[in-house]
Amino acid sequence: MEMMGIVRLWILALALFLFAISSTLAKDGDIVINEIMYHPPNDLEAEEFVELHNIGKTLVNLSDWEFTKGISYTFPEGVVIEPGGYLVVCRSLDGFRAVYGADAIASGNFRKTFSNSGEEVTLSNSAGEVVDRVQYADRVPWAVGADGYSASLERICPSAKSEASNWASSLLPADKPRPTGTPGRRNACYSEKPLPVVSEVEFSPQNPKPDQPVVVWARITDGSKAVLLYRMAKSGYEGEEMELPMKPDADGRHKTAIPGQSGGFIVRFRIKATGDSGAVRFEPHENGLRPAYSYFTYANTESAAIPIGFIVNVSAESYQLARRNEERERRILFRSPDGNPPPRPPAGRRRGRPRPPRGGDMWGGPPRRMGRPGSRPSPPPRGSSAFVYVSPNTGAYQIYDYINVLPRKGGYKVRFHKDHPLNEMTTINLLFEYMPRFALAEHLSYEVYKRAGVPTEHSEYVRLSIDDHLLGYHLLVEQPNRNFLRRQNRDDAGNLYKLLWYKEGVVEQHEKKTNLHTGHDDVVNLVAALENTKGEEQWNVIRKHFDVEEIMSYFAVSLCISNWDGFWNNYFAYHDIGGSGKWEIYPWDEDKTWGYYDMASPGEYLYDMPLTFGMDEPLRFWERRSPKGGPNWGRPGKPIWWRPGGYFSGPILANKYFRAPFLARLKEITETIYTEAVFIPIIDELEKKLEPEVRIRAAANGQNVDTMLGRFHRNIRYLKEHLIKRRDFILSRREIKKVGVGI
């Protein structure tokens, strides 16, 4: 009995000892998912990472732990996290260290990649039990700055719940897009205590008039104290922040009113909430793409049949850049009072070459080695400008703040945030070059492509002012990008290329716009397959790799509108790499169509461009003719508008198996879409809608109103005459008469 008592005492002592040890061991719950780089800028998946943080006071062994949802990764034996420490798991150790340095504590490489649109990421221990999970998304209430804008997602309070209100963007770069974040160290948005939550922020009226107060409401948790901070902004100016107290109303929401402001000002405001613990939250978060809510004070007294647009460059730098661009455009405008471009000297000629190589000089001369005209570094993710769009139907307006507005040739490029697009568009171009005919022809060209079933950019007219300077009507054209692909029900993960006139060679001429890290193998291999096959074998290549119906329609419309510059350049090529594998062609830069060509004489228009144009074969009877009204400044024996066959158009249009159904499609479009019955009413309506805008534009630019109206009406007449003569020319061709309607 005595022995049994001693044993019992030993067992009790051992149990107490083991209990004491276990009470000092780390808990699995001390490990949290603390930071995620799920969508690096430029889709560089090698820069993806996830960071773990040990919020406990003892070391944790991660051997055989796994990410069981989202990415796939198993921690090897011996991996530990020190108390208060961090561990980064990378998609590619090499890619991560190239950005963040070799000293960062990192492990890798995980399999799969993070979803750019959001998903659940789950960390499980060696027993398969869930330790932590994050269900992130690429839309509000999650931080949008992490969706390809350079920022990572950072956990604010490590010990608080993993919900959207406890995550924010890392700091955004102040210059070009580049990966940011804080892998391996404390997050930039760190808070020891959970922050109060601010939600349901509303303000009314949405479109205040000058001197009209705006009431702001917000729901704030934890009995927090709140104030509203606001400041005024306009072109080249942003004022100091002012403070207003917010008081709870009967509904439990906090409320205040911003005093009325003068017309033409942007009001930017945010809410500061202080919790019982002293933790402070700003809503919106100061790291976000838009660190404030915004509205515009505007008395809509203008009458317009088209939308009205205001560009407001708040920063001094963007304001001065816009002034320089405006002055440059004015010099071009007044340098060509007759509506024609300043003459360009003839291009040089090189003997012994039947035609310039693809990628050669657009004027028929030798290739020019030059950079992209007007190229500049990519803008920072958070811009300093705003765009206001006023609907002609309702008079209501939308403001798009903290965006980038960049000068470009003939106008401006406006980049919106992905979560706040303009009528579903994330990038637009606002264009008006020296001739109104360009703005008319480009819009009408897109109308023809659209009616023929070709995926086509949206276009419309906008009466534009920039920094209180009225410029007059501009053509708004959507930029082909990932958002454009989604709008056209295409997979935005495909490869999108822009065909450049000023580059040389397959790779250089195809400027890649998506998947920048994957190279040009697909287009190089396709061009090689087209060039190395003939006849039926080539036809099989065409059917395998192209959406045949779509490219037939693109080339047919290009012939209808005399698009002499849209076969070997000035288009976008899209490859559906993850689905059908097919290629398509999308129209672009359609200003010099409907009969206009470079160096044309006033009143002259190109209606008899041959149906063999764009093919890899001679221009036949055109080889011995010079353009009307001037010397032949193109290649020897070719008119000035002559262009070589493109990488796609050259072999495809010359393939006899493609050509028969293609000519049938051309005839069908000419007889049913590109007709006087369809487009004369469209042109007449356009003339009626824009005539008041011509007057406004002329007065704003110091031009003679009657002169500009006369030029405008002449251009309208030229468009109609081209339509009539071009149709007659196409339908009179023997090869068209011999084919039936349909593909």
Secondary structure, DSSP 8 states (H G I E B T S, - for coil): -HHHHHHHHHHHHHHHHHHHHHHHS--GGGEEEEEEE-S-GGG-GGG-EEEEEE-SSS-EE-TT-EEEESSBEE--TT-EE-TT-EEEEES-HHHHHHHH-TTS-EEE--BS---TT--EEEEE-TTS-EEEEEE--SSTTS-GGGTTSS--EEESSTTS--SGGGEEE----SSS------TTS--TT--SS----EEEEEEE-SS--TT--EEEEEEESTT-EEEEEEEEEETTEE---EEEE-EE-TTS-EEEEE----TT-EEEEEEEEE-TTS-EEEES-TTSSSSSEEEE--------SS-EEEEEE-SHHHHHHHHHHHHHHHHHHHH-TTSS----------TT-SS--TT--TTSS-------TT------SS-SEEEEEE-TTT--EEEEEEEEEEEETTEEEEE--TTS-BTTBSEEEEE--S-HHHHHHHHHHHHHHHHTT-----EEEEEEEETTEEEEEEEEEE--SHHHHHHTT--TTSEEEEE-SS--SHHHHEEE-S-GGG-SHHHHHHHHHHHT--HHHHHHHHHHHB-HHHHHHHHHHHHHTT-TTSSSSSEEEEE-TTTT--EEEEE---SS-TT--TT--TT-------TTTTSSS--GGGGG---TTS---SSTTS-TT-----TTHHHHHH-HHHHHHHHHHHHHHHHHTSSHHHHHHHHHHHHHHHHHHHHHHHHHTT--HHHHHHHHHHHHHHHHHHHHHHHHHHHHSHHHHTS-S--
